[in-house]
Amino acid sequence: MGNVKFIDTDKGKTIGELQNKVEHKTLVLWAVDCTERVLPFFEERHPDDKRLLLDLKNGGKK
């Protein structure tokens, strides 16, 4: 992927720039939210791979 950066198009800031301005807990909640959104698609293509599900459990989800 090279030097590809993810950008918040509304604000024009990279995730790295935002990371320096928010609390760790906020970043964990954002990552958990992203994981929840892609989990059904991931599980459909990789039913035996439980990494995302384990990440959710380790991310503080009950």
Distance bins in CASP14 RR format, pairs under 12 A and 6 or more apart:
PFRMAT RR
TARGET T0000
AUTHOR 0000-0000-0000
RMODE 2
METHOD distances of the structure
MODEL  1
3 14 0 0 0 0 0 1 0 0 0 0 0
4 14 0 0 0 0 0 1 0 0 0 0 0
4 15 0 0 0 0 0 1 0 0 0 0 0
5 12 0 0 0 0 0 1 0 0 0 0 0
5 13 0 0 0 0 0 1 0 0 0 0 0
5 14 1 0 1 0 0 0 0 0 0 0 0
5 15 1 0 0 1 0 0 0 0 0 0 0
5 16 0 0 0 0 1 0 0 0 0 0 0
5 17 0 0 0 0 1 0 0 0 0 0 0
5 18 0 0 0 0 0 1 0 0 0 0 0
6 12 0 0 0 0 0 1 0 0 0 0 0
6 13 0 0 0 0 0 1 0 0 0 0 0
6 14 1 0 0 1 0 0 0 0 0 0 0
6 15 1 0 1 0 0 0 0 0 0 0 0
6 16 0 0 0 0 1 0 0 0 0 0 0
6 17 0 0 0 0 0 1 0 0 0 0 0
6 18 0 0 0 0 1 0 0 0 0 0 0
6 19 0 0 0 0 0 1 0 0 0 0 0
6 30 0 0 0 0 0 1 0 0 0 0 0
6 34 0 0 0 0 0 1 0 0 0 0 0
7 13 1 0 0 1 0 0 0 0 0 0 0
7 14 1 0 1 0 0 0 0 0 0 0 0
7 15 1 0 0 1 0 0 0 0 0 0 0
7 16 0 0 0 0 0 1 0 0 0 0 0
7 17 0 0 0 0 1 0 0 0 0 0 0
7 18 0 0 0 0 0 1 0 0 0 0 0
8 14 1 0 0 1 0 0 0 0 0 0 0
8 15 1 0 0 1 0 0 0 0 0 0 0
8 16 0 0 0 0 0 1 0 0 0 0 0
8 17 0 0 0 0 1 0 0 0 0 0 0
8 18 1 0 0 1 0 0 0 0 0 0 0
8 19 0 0 0 0 0 1 0 0 0 0 0
8 21 0 0 0 0 0 1 0 0 0 0 0
8 22 0 0 0 0 0 1 0 0 0 0 0
8 30 0 0 0 0 0 1 0 0 0 0 0
10 18 0 0 0 0 0 1 0 0 0 0 0
11 17 0 0 0 0 1 0 0 0 0 0 0
11 18 1 0 0 1 0 0 0 0 0 0 0
11 21 0 0 0 0 0 1 0 0 0 0 0
12 18 0 0 0 0 1 0 0 0 0 0 0
13 19 0 0 0 0 1 0 0 0 0 0 0
13 20 0 0 0 0 1 0 0 0 0 0 0
13 21 0 0 0 0 1 0 0 0 0 0 0
13 22 0 0 0 0 0 1 0 0 0 0 0
14 20 0 0 0 0 0 1 0 0 0 0 0
14 21 0 0 0 0 0 1 0 0 0 0 0
15 21 0 0 0 0 0 1 0 0 0 0 0
15 22 0 0 0 0 0 1 0 0 0 0 0
15 27 0 0 0 0 1 0 0 0 0 0 0
15 30 0 0 0 0 1 0 0 0 0 0 0
15 31 0 0 0 0 0 1 0 0 0 0 0
15 34 0 0 0 0 0 1 0 0 0 0 0
16 22 0 0 0 0 0 1 0 0 0 0 0
16 27 0 0 0 0 1 0 0 0 0 0 0
18 26 0 0 0 0 1 0 0 0 0 0 0
18 27 0 0 0 0 1 0 0 0 0 0 0
18 30 0 0 0 0 1 0 0 0 0 0 0
19 26 0 0 0 0 1 0 0 0 0 0 0
19 27 1 0 0 1 0 0 0 0 0 0 0
19 28 0 0 0 0 0 1 0 0 0 0 0
19 30 0 0 0 0 1 0 0 0 0 0 0
19 31 0 0 0 0 0 1 0 0 0 0 0
20 27 0 0 0 0 0 1 0 0 0 0 0
21 27 0 0 0 0 0 1 0 0 0 0 0
22 28 0 0 0 0 0 1 0 0 0 0 0
22 29 0 0 0 0 1 0 0 0 0 0 0
22 30 0 0 0 0 1 0 0 0 0 0 0
22 31 0 0 0 0 0 1 0 0 0 0 0
23 29 0 0 0 0 1 0 0 0 0 0 0
23 30 0 0 0 0 0 1 0 0 0 0 0
24 30 0 0 0 0 0 1 0 0 0 0 0
24 31 0 0 0 0 0 1 0 0 0 0 0
24 59 0 0 0 0 0 1 0 0 0 0 0
25 31 0 0 0 0 0 1 0 0 0 0 0
25 32 0 0 0 0 0 1 0 0 0 0 0
25 59 0 0 0 0 0 1 0 0 0 0 0
25 60 0 0 0 0 1 0 0 0 0 0 0
26 32 0 0 0 0 0 1 0 0 0 0 0
26 33 0 0 0 0 0 1 0 0 0 0 0
27 33 0 0 0 0 0 1 0 0 0 0 0
27 34 0 0 0 0 0 1 0 0 0 0 0
27 59 0 0 0 0 0 1 0 0 0 0 0
28 34 0 0 0 0 0 1 0 0 0 0 0
28 35 0 0 0 0 0 1 0 0 0 0 0
28 55 0 0 0 0 0 1 0 0 0 0 0
28 56 0 0 0 0 0 1 0 0 0 0 0
28 58 0 0 0 0 1 0 0 0 0 0 0
28 59 1 0 1 0 0 0 0 0 0 0 0
28 60 1 0 0 1 0 0 0 0 0 0 0
28 61 0 0 0 0 1 0 0 0 0 0 0
29 35 0 0 0 0 0 1 0 0 0 0 0
29 36 0 0 0 0 0 1 0 0 0 0 0
29 56 0 0 0 0 0 1 0 0 0 0 0
29 59 0 0 0 0 1 0 0 0 0 0 0
29 60 0 0 0 0 1 0 0 0 0 0 0
29 61 0 0 0 0 1 0 0 0 0 0 0
30 36 0 0 0 0 0 1 0 0 0 0 0
30 37 0 0 0 0 0 1 0 0 0 0 0
30 59 0 0 0 0 0 1 0 0 0 0 0
31 37 0 0 0 0 0 1 0 0 0 0 0
31 38 0 0 0 0 0 1 0 0 0 0 0
31 52 0 0 0 0 0 1 0 0 0 0 0
31 55 0 0 0 0 1 0 0 0 0 0 0
31 56 0 0 0 0 1 0 0 0 0 0 0
31 58 0 0 0 0 0 1 0 0 0 0 0
31 59 1 0 0 1 0 0 0 0 0 0 0
31 60 0 0 0 0 0 1 0 0 0 0 0
31 61 0 0 0 0 0 1 0 0 0 0 0
32 38 0 0 0 0 0 1 0 0 0 0 0
32 39 0 0 0 0 0 1 0 0 0 0 0
32 52 0 0 0 0 0 1 0 0 0 0 0
32 53 0 0 0 0 0 1 0 0 0 0 0
32 55 0 0 0 0 1 0 0 0 0 0 0
32 56 1 0 0 1 0 0 0 0 0 0 0
32 57 0 0 0 0 1 0 0 0 0 0 0
32 58 0 0 0 0 1 0 0 0 0 0 0
32 59 1 0 1 0 0 0 0 0 0 0 0
32 60 1 0 0 1 0 0 0 0 0 0 0
32 61 1 0 1 0 0 0 0 0 0 0 0
32 62 0 0 0 0 0 1 0 0 0 0 0
33 39 0 0 0 0 0 1 0 0 0 0 0
33 56 0 0 0 0 0 1 0 0 0 0 0
33 59 0 0 0 0 0 1 0 0 0 0 0
33 61 0 0 0 0 0 1 0 0 0 0 0
34 42 0 0 0 0 0 1 0 0 0 0 0
34 52 0 0 0 0 1 0 0 0 0 0 0
34 55 0 0 0 0 0 1 0 0 0 0 0
34 56 0 0 0 0 0 1 0 0 0 0 0
34 59 0 0 0 0 0 1 0 0 0 0 0
35 41 0 0 0 0 0 1 0 0 0 0 0
35 42 0 0 0 0 1 0 0 0 0 0 0
35 43 0 0 0 0 0 1 0 0 0 0 0
35 51 0 0 0 0 1 0 0 0 0 0 0
35 52 1 0 1 0 0 0 0 0 0 0 0
35 53 0 0 0 0 1 0 0 0 0 0 0
35 54 0 0 0 0 0 1 0 0 0 0 0
35 55 1 0 1 0 0 0 0 0 0 0 0
35 56 1 0 1 0 0 0 0 0 0 0 0
35 57 0 0 0 0 0 1 0 0 0 0 0
35 58 0 0 0 0 0 1 0 0 0 0 0
35 59 0 0 0 0 1 0 0 0 0 0 0
35 60 0 0 0 0 0 1 0 0 0 0 0
35 61 0 0 0 0 1 0 0 0 0 0 0
36 42 0 0 0 0 0 1 0 0 0 0 0
36 43 0 0 0 0 0 1 0 0 0 0 0
36 52 0 0 0 0 1 0 0 0 0 0 0
36 53 0 0 0 0 0 1 0 0 0 0 0
36 55 0 0 0 0 0 1 0 0 0 0 0
36 56 1 0 0 1 0 0 0 0 0 0 0
36 57 0 0 0 0 0 1 0 0 0 0 0
36 59 0 0 0 0 0 1 0 0 0 0 0
36 60 0 0 0 0 0 1 0 0 0 0 0
36 61 0 0 0 0 1 0 0 0 0 0 0
37 52 0 0 0 0 0 1 0 0 0 0 0
37 56 0 0 0 0 0 1 0 0 0 0 0
38 44 0 0 0 0 0 1 0 0 0 0 0
38 45 0 0 0 0 0 1 0 0 0 0 0
38 46 0 0 0 0 0 1 0 0 0 0 0
38 51 0 0 0 0 0 1 0 0 0 0 0
38 52 1 0 0 1 0 0 0 0 0 0 0
38 53 0 0 0 0 0 1 0 0 0 0 0
38 55 0 0 0 0 0 1 0 0 0 0 0
38 56 0 0 0 0 0 1 0 0 0 0 0
39 45 0 0 0 0 0 1 0 0 0 0 0
39 46 0 0 0 0 0 1 0 0 0 0 0
39 47 0 0 0 0 0 1 0 0 0 0 0
39 49 0 0 0 0 0 1 0 0 0 0 0
39 50 0 0 0 0 0 1 0 0 0 0 0
39 51 0 0 0 0 0 1 0 0 0 0 0
39 52 1 0 1 0 0 0 0 0 0 0 0
39 53 1 0 0 1 0 0 0 0 0 0 0
39 54 0 0 0 0 0 1 0 0 0 0 0
39 55 0 0 0 0 1 0 0 0 0 0 0
39 56 1 0 0 1 0 0 0 0 0 0 0
39 57 0 0 0 0 0 1 0 0 0 0 0
39 61 0 0 0 0 0 1 0 0 0 0 0
40 46 0 0 0 0 0 1 0 0 0 0 0
40 47 0 0 0 0 0 1 0 0 0 0 0
40 52 0 0 0 0 0 1 0 0 0 0 0
40 53 0 0 0 0 0 1 0 0 0 0 0
41 47 0 0 0 0 0 1 0 0 0 0 0
41 52 0 0 0 0 0 1 0 0 0 0 0
42 48 0 0 0 0 0 1 0 0 0 0 0
42 49 1 0 0 1 0 0 0 0 0 0 0
42 50 0 0 0 0 0 1 0 0 0 0 0
42 51 0 0 0 0 1 0 0 0 0 0 0
42 52 1 0 1 0 0 0 0 0 0 0 0
42 53 0 0 0 0 1 0 0 0 0 0 0
42 55 0 0 0 0 0 1 0 0 0 0 0
42 56 0 0 0 0 0 1 0 0 0 0 0
43 49 1 0 0 1 0 0 0 0 0 0 0
43 50 0 0 0 0 1 0 0 0 0 0 0
43 51 0 0 0 0 0 1 0 0 0 0 0
43 52 1 0 0 1 0 0 0 0 0 0 0
43 53 1 0 0 1 0 0 0 0 0 0 0
43 56 0 0 0 0 0 1 0 0 0 0 0
44 52 0 0 0 0 0 1 0 0 0 0 0
45 52 0 0 0 0 0 1 0 0 0 0 0
46 52 0 0 0 0 1 0 0 0 0 0 0
46 53 0 0 0 0 0 1 0 0 0 0 0
47 53 0 0 0 0 0 1 0 0 0 0 0
49 55 0 0 0 0 0 1 0 0 0 0 0
50 56 0 0 0 0 0 1 0 0 0 0 0
50 57 0 0 0 0 1 0 0 0 0 0 0
50 58 0 0 0 0 0 1 0 0 0 0 0
51 57 0 0 0 0 0 1 0 0 0 0 0
51 58 0 0 0 0 0 1 0 0 0 0 0
52 58 0 0 0 0 0 1 0 0 0 0 0
52 59 0 0 0 0 0 1 0 0 0 0 0
52 61 0 0 0 0 0 1 0 0 0 0 0
53 59 0 0 0 0 0 1 0 0 0 0 0
53 61 0 0 0 0 1 0 0 0 0 0 0
54 60 0 0 0 0 0 1 0 0 0 0 0
54 61 0 0 0 0 0 1 0 0 0 0 0
55 61 0 0 0 0 1 0 0 0 0 0 0
56 62 0 0 0 0 0 1 0 0 0 0 0
END
